[in-house]
């Protein structure tokens, strides 16, 4: 469709504003799909790192907390649903949003209950006595990883909601 040579074929020229509105919505949807795909990929990498971190901690004698394991499980399900939902199913994207929010809730539980702060404080005192910094470093990195994951997942939810608004047709008002 070459706009430089006058009116495009197949139109009478009066639908220009409508076509520009539709084109803009499709453009925003395409950009949203690309952005959401990047965030779902980053979320997948984060879930793999979180699962690896939890398994490595268990190998070194740190008992995995239930919240971290459940956050990994719900986050993995969310990544799977997000990947499938990007291929065209808005229902799967809605489930992606739900499971991502549940994963964020599970990841926030240790922070809300003071679990991370308590472990960090106890291990800081242990560091002062023994000079063994590995425990403090472990819990610090775990906390930073969880906070980065929470932030990434919340931004992913906002992008998915925006994408769904651009993909679904506007509701007709009577």
N, C-alpha and C positions, 0 to 999 in steps of 0.2 A: 504494500500500500504506500504509494509515493504521495506525500502530502504537498510536495512542491509544485505539482502540475495541476492544481485546482482540486476539484471535488473527486474523491475516490469513487471507483466504479461500484455500482450497486447501491448507492445511497442517493438521497435527494438533497443532501446538504444540511437538513434540519436536525440530524441525529448526532452532530459533532460533539455537543456537550455530553450527551449520554455515552458516546464511545470513549471520550476522554476520562469520564468517571470510572467506567468499567476497566479501561486500560490501567488507570492508576491503582485500582484495587487489585488487579491481577499482578501488577508490578510489586506492590507491597507484599502480596502473598508469596510471590517467588523469592523476594529478598528474605522474608520471614522463614521460608522453608530452608534456605541455605544457612541462615543464622542458627535456626533450631537444630539442623543437622550437625553443625559444628559443636553446639553445646551438648547435644546427646552424645557425640563422640568423646568430648572431654569428660562427660559424666561417666561414660563407660571406662575410660582410662582411670578415673578416680575410683570407681568401684573395684576395679582390679587391684589397684594399689592398696585400697582399704582392706580387701580380703587377704592380700599377701601380707600386709602389716599385721593383721590379726593372727594369721597362721604362724608367722615368724615369732610373734610374741608368745604364742602357745608352745612353740618348740623350745623357747628359752625359759619356760616355766611361769610366764605371766598368764593367769587365767583370763580367757576372753570374756568380756562382759556381754550379757544378753542383748543389750541395746546395740552394740557394735555389730553383732552377728545379724540381728534382725534388720538393722539399717542396711547392711550389705545385701541381704536377701530382697528386701523391698526395693532397694536401689537397682539391683540387677533386673528385677521384674520390670521396673519402670524403664530402664534402658531398652529392654526387649520390646516393650509396648511402644515406646517412642520411635524406635527404628521401624517397626511395622506400621505405625500410624503415619509416618512421614510419606508412606507410599499412597496415602489417600483416604484413610479411614479416620474421620473425626471422632468416632466413638473410642477408638483405641488411643487417640491423643488425650481424650478426657480421662481415660483410665491411667494414662501416663502421668497426667497432672496429679491425679489422686494418689497413686503409688509414690510419686516423688515427694508429695507433701507428707505422707506417712513416713517415708524414709527420713525426711528432715526432722519430723517429730521424734523418731527413735534416736536420731543423732543428737538432738537437743537435751534428751533426758539426763545424761550424765552431767551436763553443764548446769541444768536447772537444779539437780539434787546436790550439787557441790562435789560430785564424785571425783572429777578431774582435779579440782582445786585441792581437795583433801589428799588425794594420792600425791600430787605434786608437792604439797607442803610436807607430808610425811617423808617423802624421798629427799626433799631438800635438807631436812634435819639429818637424815641418814648420810647425805653427802658431807655435811659439816663434820660428822663424827668419823667417817671412814675415808672420805676423799674419793669415793667411787661415783663418778659423774654419769655413768651409763644409764642408771634408772631415771635420773632427772631428765636427761636428754631424751630418753624413750617417751616419757609422758609429755614432755614439751612438744616433741614432734607429732605425737598422736593428737594432741589438742589442736595444734596448728593445722594438721591435715583435716580434722573434723570441721573446724571453723571454715576452712577454704572450701570444703565439700558442701557445707550448708549454704554458703554464699553462692556457689556455682549452681546448686540445685534450685535455690530461690529465684535466681535470674533466669534459669531455664523454664521455670513455671511461668514467670511473667512473659517470656518470649512465646511460649506455647499458647498462652491465653490470647495474646495479641495476634498470633498466627491464626488461631481458630476464628477470631472475629473477622479477619480478612478473607478466610476461605469460605466460611458459611455465608450463604446469600442473606442479604438483609431481609428482615421480616416485613411483610406488607402490612400497612396500617389501613384500617377501614375508615 
